C-alpha cells in the first residue's frame, strides 16, 4: 500500500471516530447490531444519509449490510424495511443488503453500475463490523469509491478550479445518469452540509490514484493527458448509457422483492397525509396491487 493510499484510508477511517458519529443516537448502532445478528454471514454495516449528519432518529434510517460470499442477486442490492423499538425508541430503517465482494467491485469502478461509488464518496459511518479485518476491507472499498469518483471528477470538471467545481460536475452527471429526481442545486446542498468531509478529499483521492495536479491556494489543476481524459470519458459513457436502465430494473425488482414494502408504504402515507393505513396480510404480500385501493381510501379520508 502506497503512502498516498494509506493517507486516504486513514482520512476515511477518521470519519468514523469523528464527533459527528459520536453524536449519533445510541439506537442507531444498536439497530445495526440487530440487523447484523439477523443477517446470515453479515460482515459489516454502513450507516449513511442525512441522519448520519443530524444524529436524529427522525424518518427512516439508511443502512447497508455487507455480507460474506458471492452476490446472490444479479440486480442488487436486496432492499428491505424494518421497524424496532430500541430502549423505548421507535426506529425505522431501509436496509440494502449485498456482498462485500460485490460492493468492493462496484466501488472500484469495475462494474457498469454508478450507484455505489457515487453514494459512498459521500459521508458514511462504519458502525458495526465482525472484526478488524472486515473493517479494513470496507475501508479499502471506500477508498476505491473516492478514487473512482475523483478520477471522473477530474475528467468532467474544469481545466482549473476549486474542488467544489469538480464535485459539482461529478454529482450533476451521476444524478442525470441514475434517473434520480433531485432538485436543481442538490449538489450544492451536499457539498455545503458536508463541507468538512469534502475539504481536501479531492486532492487526497487524486494523490492516492496517482493523478498529478498543481495547487495554488484553493485552485486545483489536474495534470491528465488528453488521452487519459478521453479514456475516462469513454469509461463514463458506457456507464452513463446504462444508468437509467439499471435503475428502472431495480425499481421493477423492488415491486416484488422489497421486504416490508407494505409497512414502509403505509408509514410513508400516514407521515405525509395523516391518514392511517391498515396493513393487512394481503396488502403486505401485494403492495403494488393494493395501491389503488389504498390511494382511494386516503383520498376519501382527505376529502371529508
C-alpha contacts under 8 A as a table, 3 or more apart, distances in Angstrom:
res1	aa1	res2	aa2	distance
1	X	5	X	6.31
1	X	6	X	6.40
2	X	5	X	5.27
2	X	6	X	6.14
2	X	208	X	7.69
3	X	6	X	4.99
3	X	7	X	6.07
4	X	7	X	5.08
4	X	8	X	6.32
4	X	204	X	7.36
4	X	207	X	5.86
4	X	208	X	4.60
5	X	8	X	5.09
5	X	9	X	6.15
5	X	143	X	7.69
5	X	207	X	7.72
5	X	208	X	4.54
5	X	209	X	7.66
6	X	9	X	5.06
6	X	10	X	6.12
7	X	10	X	5.10
7	X	11	X	6.12
7	X	204	X	7.66
7	X	208	X	7.97
8	X	11	X	5.01
8	X	12	X	6.29
8	X	143	X	6.59
8	X	204	X	5.99
8	X	205	X	6.60
8	X	208	X	6.70
9	X	12	X	5.21
9	X	13	X	6.06
9	X	139	X	6.39
9	X	140	X	6.87
9	X	143	X	6.00
10	X	13	X	5.00
10	X	14	X	6.06
11	X	14	X	5.18
11	X	15	X	6.94
12	X	15	X	5.42
12	X	16	X	7.49
12	X	139	X	7.21
12	X	142	X	7.67
12	X	143	X	7.38
13	X	16	X	5.62
13	X	17	X	7.36
13	X	139	X	6.89
14	X	17	X	5.37
14	X	18	X	6.35
15	X	18	X	5.06
15	X	21	X	7.57
15	X	123	X	7.98
15	X	125	X	7.24
15	X	197	X	7.96
16	X	21	X	6.10
16	X	125	X	5.51
16	X	126	X	6.35
16	X	127	X	7.66
17	X	21	X	6.48
17	X	22	X	6.84
18	X	21	X	5.57
18	X	22	X	6.31
19	X	22	X	4.70
19	X	23	X	6.01
20	X	23	X	5.29
20	X	24	X	6.97
20	X	52	X	7.43
20	X	53	X	6.36
20	X	54	X	7.96
20	X	55	X	7.45
21	X	24	X	5.37
21	X	52	X	6.92
21	X	53	X	7.84
21	X	55	X	7.59
21	X	125	X	7.00
23	X	55	X	5.85
24	X	28	X	6.68
24	X	52	X	7.00
24	X	54	X	7.76
24	X	55	X	4.22
24	X	56	X	7.02
25	X	28	X	5.71
25	X	29	X	7.95
25	X	55	X	5.83
25	X	56	X	6.57
25	X	57	X	7.15
26	X	29	X	6.01
26	X	30	X	6.35
27	X	30	X	4.88
27	X	31	X	5.83
27	X	86	X	6.06
27	X	87	X	7.44
27	X	89	X	7.49
27	X	91	X	7.70
28	X	31	X	5.29
28	X	32	X	6.34
28	X	57	X	7.69
29	X	32	X	4.85
29	X	33	X	6.19
29	X	127	X	5.87
29	X	128	X	7.06
30	X	33	X	5.13
30	X	34	X	6.40
30	X	86	X	7.55
31	X	34	X	5.00
31	X	35	X	6.23
31	X	84	X	7.81
31	X	86	X	7.42
32	X	35	X	5.08
32	X	36	X	6.18
32	X	45	X	6.41
32	X	63	X	7.64
32	X	127	X	7.13
32	X	128	X	6.58
33	X	36	X	5.06
33	X	37	X	6.12
33	X	128	X	6.53
34	X	37	X	5.08
34	X	38	X	6.22
35	X	38	X	5.14
35	X	39	X	6.18
35	X	65	X	7.71
36	X	39	X	5.12
36	X	40	X	7.73
36	X	42	X	5.46
36	X	43	X	7.73
36	X	44	X	7.47
36	X	45	X	7.12
36	X	65	X	7.11
36	X	128	X	7.94
37	X	40	X	7.46
37	X	42	X	7.55
39	X	42	X	5.55
40	X	67	X	7.62
41	X	67	X	5.29
41	X	68	X	5.21
41	X	69	X	7.83
42	X	45	X	7.90
42	X	65	X	6.74
42	X	66	X	5.92
42	X	67	X	4.29
42	X	68	X	6.32
42	X	130	X	7.44
43	X	65	X	7.67
43	X	66	X	5.67
43	X	67	X	5.04
43	X	68	X	6.17
43	X	100	X	7.61
43	X	129	X	5.63
43	X	130	X	5.14
43	X	131	X	7.89
43	X	134	X	6.25
44	X	65	X	6.04
44	X	66	X	5.23
44	X	67	X	6.99
44	X	126	X	7.29
44	X	127	X	7.84
44	X	128	X	5.42
44	X	129	X	4.03
44	X	130	X	6.19
44	X	134	X	6.88
44	X	135	X	6.96
44	X	138	X	7.67
45	X	63	X	6.69
45	X	64	X	5.61
45	X	65	X	4.55
45	X	66	X	6.10
45	X	126	X	6.06
45	X	127	X	6.06
45	X	128	X	5.08
45	X	129	X	6.33
46	X	63	X	5.56
46	X	64	X	4.99
46	X	65	X	6.50
46	X	66	X	7.96
46	X	124	X	6.52
46	X	125	X	5.48
46	X	126	X	4.63
46	X	127	X	6.05
46	X	128	X	7.26
47	X	52	X	6.87
47	X	61	X	7.87
47	X	62	X	5.95
47	X	63	X	4.65
47	X	64	X	6.51
47	X	124	X	5.60
47	X	125	X	4.98
47	X	126	X	6.42
47	X	127	X	6.68
48	X	51	X	7.15
48	X	52	X	5.56
48	X	61	X	7.96
48	X	62	X	5.73
48	X	63	X	6.41
48	X	123	X	6.63
48	X	124	X	4.45
48	X	125	X	6.27
49	X	52	X	5.70
49	X	53	X	7.45
49	X	61	X	7.54
49	X	62	X	6.15
49	X	123	X	7.83
49	X	124	X	7.35
50	X	53	X	5.37
50	X	54	X	6.35
51	X	54	X	4.93
51	X	55	X	5.27
51	X	56	X	5.40
51	X	57	X	6.83
51	X	58	X	7.51
51	X	61	X	6.62
52	X	55	X	5.48
52	X	56	X	7.72
52	X	124	X	7.07
52	X	125	X	7.39
57	X	60	X	7.43
57	X	61	X	7.01
57	X	91	X	6.67
58	X	61	X	7.88
59	X	92	X	7.11
60	X	91	X	7.61
60	X	92	X	5.05
60	X	93	X	4.87
60	X	94	X	6.39
61	X	91	X	7.83
61	X	92	X	6.14
61	X	93	X	4.38
61	X	94	X	6.13
62	X	93	X	5.81
62	X	94	X	5.24
62	X	95	X	6.10
63	X	93	X	7.17
63	X	94	X	6.48
63	X	95	X	4.89
63	X	96	X	6.29
64	X	95	X	5.80
64	X	96	X	4.78
64	X	97	X	5.76
64	X	98	X	7.66
65	X	95	X	7.03
65	X	96	X	6.16
65	X	97	X	4.72
65	X	98	X	6.53
66	X	97	X	5.98
66	X	98	X	5.29
66	X	99	X	5.08
66	X	100	X	4.90
66	X	103	X	7.66
67	X	97	X	7.42
67	X	98	X	6.13
67	X	99	X	4.41
67	X	100	X	5.46
68	X	99	X	5.79
68	X	100	X	6.28
68	X	101	X	7.42
69	X	99	X	6.37
69	X	100	X	7.75
69	X	101	X	7.05
70	X	99	X	6.10
70	X	101	X	6.51
70	X	102	X	7.20
71	X	74	X	7.32
71	X	98	X	6.36
71	X	99	X	5.16
71	X	101	X	7.41
71	X	102	X	6.19
73	X	76	X	5.70
73	X	77	X	7.42
73	X	78	X	7.58
75	X	249	X	7.55
75	X	250	X	6.54
75	X	253	X	7.83
76	X	98	X	6.65
76	X	250	X	7.46
77	X	96	X	5.62
77	X	97	X	5.40
77	X	98	X	5.12
78	X	96	X	5.50
78	X	97	X	5.09
78	X	98	X	6.58
78	X	257	X	7.48
78	X	258	X	7.29
79	X	94	X	7.07
79	X	95	X	5.56
79	X	96	X	4.51
79	X	97	X	6.37
79	X	254	X	7.32
79	X	257	X	7.49
79	X	258	X	5.36
79	X	259	X	6.65
80	X	94	X	5.85
80	X	95	X	5.21
80	X	96	X	6.59
80	X	258	X	5.26
80	X	259	X	4.36
80	X	260	X	5.92
80	X	261	X	7.23
81	X	92	X	7.48
81	X	93	X	5.80
81	X	94	X	4.65
81	X	95	X	6.14
81	X	258	X	7.55
81	X	259	X	6.08
81	X	260	X	4.96
81	X	261	X	6.56
81	X	263	X	7.66
81	X	264	X	6.20
82	X	92	X	5.75
82	X	93	X	5.22
82	X	94	X	6.47
82	X	95	X	7.52
82	X	260	X	6.95
83	X	90	X	7.27
83	X	91	X	5.69
83	X	92	X	4.52
83	X	93	X	6.46
84	X	90	X	5.89
84	X	91	X	5.30
84	X	92	X	6.59
85	X	88	X	5.81
85	X	89	X	5.22
85	X	90	X	4.48
85	X	91	X	5.98
86	X	89	X	5.11
86	X	90	X	6.53
86	X	91	X	7.06
98	X	102	X	7.03
98	X	103	X	6.89
99	X	102	X	5.33
99	X	103	X	6.17
100	X	103	X	4.86
100	X	104	X	6.02
100	X	138	X	7.46
101	X	104	X	5.35
101	X	105	X	6.25
102	X	105	X	4.93
102	X	106	X	6.07
103	X	106	X	5.23
103	X	107	X	6.05
103	X	116	X	7.11
103	X	141	X	7.32
104	X	107	X	4.99
104	X	108	X	6.23
104	X	138	X	7.54
104	X	140	X	7.88
104	X	141	X	4.75
104	X	142	X	7.89
104	X	144	X	7.72
105	X	108	X	5.37
105	X	109	X	6.96
105	X	110	X	5.98
105	X	111	X	6.43
105	X	141	X	7.96
106	X	109	X	5.41
106	X	110	X	5.91
106	X	111	X	4.87
106	X	112	X	7.79
106	X	113	X	6.64
106	X	114	X	7.65
106	X	116	X	6.13
106	X	117	X	6.96
107	X	110	X	7.62
107	X	111	X	7.99
107	X	116	X	5.63
107	X	117	X	4.71
107	X	141	X	5.89
107	X	142	X	6.90
107	X	144	X	5.65
107	X	145	X	4.45
107	X	148	X	7.20
108	X	111	X	7.68
108	X	117	X	7.45
108	X	141	X	7.04
108	X	144	X	4.93
108	X	145	X	5.86
108	X	147	X	7.83
108	X	148	X	6.15
109	X	112	X	7.37
109	X	113	X	7.82
109	X	114	X	7.67
109	X	117	X	7.26
109	X	144	X	7.96
109	X	145	X	7.49
109	X	148	X	5.86
111	X	114	X	7.79
112	X	238	X	7.27
112	X	239	X	5.16
112	X	242	X	7.26
113	X	116	X	7.39
113	X	239	X	6.42
113	X	242	X	7.69
113	X	243	X	6.80
113	X	246	X	7.48
114	X	117	X	6.28
114	X	118	X	6.13
114	X	174	X	7.23
114	X	178	X	7.46
114	X	239	X	6.79
114	X	243	X	6.91
115	X	118	X	5.28
115	X	119	X	5.92
115	X	178	X	7.46
116	X	119	X	5.36
116	X	120	X	5.95
116	X	145	X	7.31
117	X	120	X	5.17
117	X	121	X	5.88
117	X	142	X	7.81
117	X	144	X	7.79
117	X	145	X	4.26
117	X	146	X	6.86
117	X	148	X	6.70
117	X	149	X	6.31
118	X	121	X	5.83
118	X	122	X	7.42
118	X	145	X	7.31
118	X	149	X	6.39
118	X	171	X	7.57
118	X	174	X	7.02
119	X	122	X	5.67
120	X	123	X	6.62
120	X	124	X	6.77
120	X	142	X	6.52
120	X	145	X	6.28
120	X	146	X	7.48
121	X	142	X	7.06
121	X	145	X	5.70
121	X	146	X	4.86
121	X	149	X	6.79
122	X	197	X	7.71
123	X	194	X	7.50
123	X	197	X	6.68
126	X	129	X	7.33
126	X	135	X	7.62
129	X	132	X	7.28
129	X	134	X	6.37
129	X	135	X	5.74
130	X	134	X	6.42
130	X	135	X	7.64
131	X	134	X	5.55
131	X	135	X	6.43
132	X	135	X	4.96
132	X	136	X	6.10
133	X	136	X	5.11
133	X	137	X	6.31
134	X	137	X	5.00
134	X	138	X	6.29
135	X	138	X	5.19
135	X	139	X	6.28
136	X	139	X	5.03
136	X	140	X	6.23
137	X	140	X	5.04
137	X	141	X	6.42
138	X	141	X	5.06
138	X	142	X	6.28
139	X	142	X	5.00
139	X	143	X	6.15
140	X	143	X	5.10
140	X	144	X	6.33
141	X	144	X	5.00
141	X	145	X	6.24
142	X	145	X	4.91
142	X	146	X	6.32
143	X	146	X	5.14
143	X	147	X	6.27
143	X	205	X	7.76
144	X	147	X	5.01
144	X	148	X	6.01
145	X	148	X	5.15
145	X	149	X	6.15
146	X	149	X	5.26
146	X	150	X	5.96
146	X	205	X	6.00
147	X	150	X	5.09
147	X	151	X	5.93
147	X	205	X	5.04
147	X	206	X	6.66
147	X	208	X	7.12
147	X	209	X	5.87
148	X	151	X	5.25
148	X	152	X	6.49
149	X	152	X	5.35
149	X	153	X	6.13
149	X	170	X	7.30
150	X	153	X	4.85
150	X	154	X	6.20
150	X	167	X	7.88
150	X	202	X	5.94
150	X	205	X	6.19
150	X	206	X	6.44
151	X	154	X	5.26
151	X	155	X	6.76
151	X	206	X	6.93
151	X	209	X	7.67
151	X	211	X	7.90
151	X	232	X	7.66
152	X	155	X	5.17
152	X	156	X	6.11
152	X	170	X	6.87
152	X	232	X	6.52
152	X	233	X	7.56
152	X	236	X	7.52
153	X	156	X	5.08
153	X	157	X	5.51
153	X	166	X	5.11
153	X	167	X	6.14
153	X	169	X	6.53
153	X	170	X	5.09
154	X	157	X	5.45
154	X	158	X	7.74
154	X	166	X	6.51
154	X	222	X	6.44
155	X	229	X	5.36
155	X	232	X	6.63
155	X	233	X	6.74
156	X	166	X	7.10
156	X	169	X	6.00
156	X	170	X	6.63
156	X	233	X	7.79
157	X	165	X	6.49
157	X	166	X	4.52
157	X	167	X	7.75
157	X	169	X	5.54
157	X	170	X	7.42
158	X	161	X	6.25
158	X	165	X	7.30
158	X	166	X	6.91
159	X	221	X	6.14
159	X	222	X	7.22
160	X	219	X	6.42
160	X	220	X	5.50
160	X	221	X	4.48
160	X	222	X	7.29
161	X	165	X	6.34
161	X	166	X	7.58
161	X	218	X	7.64
161	X	219	X	4.73
161	X	220	X	5.37
161	X	221	X	6.80
162	X	165	X	5.69
162	X	166	X	7.28
162	X	218	X	5.38
162	X	219	X	4.55
162	X	220	X	5.81
163	X	166	X	5.35
163	X	167	X	6.45
163	X	200	X	7.99
163	X	202	X	6.45
163	X	218	X	7.39
163	X	219	X	7.25
163	X	220	X	6.70
164	X	167	X	5.08
164	X	168	X	5.99
164	X	191	X	7.25
165	X	168	X	5.09
165	X	169	X	6.26
166	X	169	X	5.21
166	X	170	X	6.30
167	X	170	X	4.99
167	X	171	X	6.16
167	X	187	X	7.91
167	X	191	X	8.00
168	X	171	X	5.32
168	X	172	X	6.03
168	X	187	X	5.76
168	X	188	X	7.04
169	X	172	X	5.36
169	X	173	X	6.25
170	X	173	X	5.30
170	X	174	X	6.27
171	X	174	X	5.10
171	X	175	X	5.93
171	X	187	X	5.95
172	X	175	X	5.33
172	X	176	X	6.24
172	X	187	X	6.80
173	X	176	X	5.26
173	X	177	X	6.18
174	X	177	X	4.97
174	X	178	X	5.93
174	X	240	X	7.80
175	X	178	X	5.28
175	X	179	X	6.57
175	X	180	X	5.57
175	X	181	X	7.78
175	X	182	X	7.29
176	X	179	X	5.83
176	X	180	X	6.72
177	X	180	X	7.84
177	X	240	X	5.15
177	X	241	X	7.32
177	X	242	X	7.89
177	X	243	X	4.98
177	X	244	X	6.05
178	X	240	X	7.86
178	X	243	X	4.80
178	X	244	X	5.26
178	X	247	X	6.34
179	X	243	X	7.08
179	X	244	X	5.13
179	X	247	X	6.67
182	X	186	X	6.29
183	X	186	X	5.59
184	X	187	X	7.99
185	X	188	X	5.24
185	X	189	X	6.67
186	X	189	X	5.12
186	X	190	X	6.42
187	X	190	X	5.12
187	X	191	X	6.29
188	X	191	X	5.16
188	X	192	X	6.03
189	X	192	X	5.17
189	X	193	X	6.10
190	X	193	X	5.64
190	X	194	X	6.03
191	X	194	X	5.26
191	X	195	X	5.50
191	X	198	X	6.98
192	X	195	X	5.11
194	X	197	X	5.35
194	X	198	X	6.48
195	X	198	X	5.32
195	X	199	X	5.92
196	X	199	X	5.22
197	X	201	X	7.10
198	X	201	X	5.06
198	X	202	X	7.16
199	X	202	X	7.75
200	X	203	X	5.63
200	X	204	X	6.28
201	X	204	X	5.07
201	X	205	X	6.02
202	X	205	X	5.19
202	X	206	X	6.14
203	X	206	X	5.09
203	X	207	X	6.15
204	X	207	X	5.18
204	X	208	X	6.23
205	X	208	X	5.03
205	X	209	X	6.07
206	X	209	X	5.01
206	X	210	X	6.08
206	X	211	X	4.89
206	X	212	X	7.04
206	X	213	X	7.89
207	X	210	X	5.13
207	X	211	X	5.77
207	X	212	X	6.83
208	X	211	X	7.68
211	X	222	X	6.98
211	X	223	X	7.00
211	X	224	X	7.01
212	X	222	X	6.01
212	X	223	X	5.30
212	X	224	X	7.18
213	X	220	X	6.73
213	X	221	X	5.26
213	X	222	X	4.05
213	X	223	X	5.00
214	X	220	X	5.80
214	X	221	X	5.04
214	X	222	X	6.44
214	X	223	X	7.37
215	X	218	X	6.88
215	X	219	X	5.65
215	X	220	X	4.63
215	X	221	X	6.35
216	X	219	X	5.25
216	X	220	X	6.69
224	X	228	X	6.06
224	X	229	X	6.45
225	X	228	X	5.13
225	X	229	X	6.21
226	X	229	X	5.07
226	X	230	X	6.15
227	X	230	X	5.12
227	X	231	X	6.16
228	X	231	X	5.02
228	X	232	X	6.24
229	X	232	X	5.18
229	X	233	X	6.18
230	X	233	X	5.00
230	X	234	X	6.04
231	X	234	X	5.15
231	X	235	X	6.20
232	X	235	X	5.00
232	X	236	X	6.19
233	X	236	X	4.89
233	X	237	X	6.01
234	X	237	X	5.00
234	X	238	X	6.58
235	X	238	X	5.68
235	X	239	X	6.90
236	X	239	X	5.19
236	X	240	X	5.90
237	X	240	X	4.93
237	X	241	X	6.20
238	X	241	X	5.49
238	X	242	X	6.68
239	X	242	X	5.19
239	X	243	X	5.94
240	X	243	X	5.18
240	X	244	X	7.86
241	X	244	X	7.18
241	X	245	X	7.98
242	X	245	X	5.39
242	X	246	X	6.01
243	X	246	X	5.35
243	X	247	X	6.31
244	X	247	X	5.11
244	X	248	X	6.09
245	X	248	X	5.11
245	X	249	X	6.08
246	X	249	X	5.08
246	X	250	X	6.26
247	X	250	X	5.02
247	X	251	X	6.25
248	X	251	X	5.05
248	X	252	X	6.20
249	X	252	X	5.13
249	X	253	X	6.08
250	X	253	X	5.00
250	X	254	X	6.04
251	X	254	X	5.03
251	X	255	X	6.63
252	X	255	X	5.45
252	X	256	X	7.50
253	X	256	X	5.74
253	X	257	X	6.04
253	X	258	X	7.80
254	X	257	X	4.95
254	X	258	X	4.74
255	X	258	X	6.29
255	X	287	X	7.53
255	X	288	X	6.55
258	X	261	X	5.36
260	X	263	X	5.44
260	X	264	X	6.19
260	X	284	X	6.86
261	X	264	X	4.99
261	X	265	X	6.01
261	X	284	X	6.89
261	X	287	X	6.50
262	X	265	X	5.20
262	X	266	X	6.13
262	X	279	X	6.61
262	X	283	X	6.09
262	X	284	X	4.48
262	X	285	X	7.39
262	X	286	X	7.63
262	X	287	X	5.18
263	X	266	X	5.06
263	X	267	X	6.15
263	X	279	X	6.36
263	X	284	X	6.78
264	X	267	X	5.24
264	X	268	X	6.23
265	X	268	X	5.07
265	X	269	X	6.09
266	X	269	X	5.18
266	X	270	X	6.20
266	X	276	X	7.29
266	X	277	X	5.44
266	X	278	X	7.39
266	X	279	X	6.95
267	X	270	X	5.29
267	X	271	X	6.00
267	X	276	X	8.00
267	X	277	X	7.85
268	X	271	X	5.06
268	X	272	X	6.18
269	X	272	X	5.32
269	X	273	X	5.78
269	X	274	X	7.32
269	X	275	X	6.91
269	X	276	X	7.50
269	X	277	X	7.49
270	X	273	X	5.24
270	X	274	X	4.58
270	X	275	X	4.82
270	X	276	X	5.04
270	X	277	X	6.80
271	X	274	X	5.80
271	X	275	X	7.95
273	X	298	X	7.83
273	X	302	X	7.91
275	X	298	X	6.18
275	X	301	X	6.95
275	X	302	X	7.63
277	X	294	X	7.28
279	X	283	X	5.90
279	X	284	X	6.21
280	X	283	X	5.12
280	X	284	X	6.12
281	X	284	X	5.06
281	X	285	X	6.18
282	X	285	X	5.10
282	X	286	X	5.90
282	X	290	X	7.96
283	X	286	X	5.01
283	X	287	X	5.23
283	X	289	X	7.89
283	X	290	X	5.62
284	X	287	X	5.81
286	X	289	X	5.49
286	X	290	X	6.11
287	X	290	X	5.24
287	X	291	X	6.08
288	X	291	X	5.25
289	X	292	X	7.09
290	X	293	X	5.68
290	X	294	X	6.33
291	X	294	X	5.08
291	X	295	X	6.07
292	X	295	X	5.17
292	X	296	X	6.13
293	X	296	X	5.03
293	X	297	X	6.18
294	X	297	X	5.04
294	X	298	X	6.26
295	X	298	X	5.03
295	X	299	X	6.08
296	X	299	X	5.07
296	X	300	X	6.19
297	X	300	X	5.25
297	X	301	X	6.20
298	X	301	X	5.14
298	X	302	X	6.10
299	X	302	X	5.17
299	X	303	X	6.03
300	X	303	X	5.08
300	X	304	X	6.55
301	X	304	X	5.65
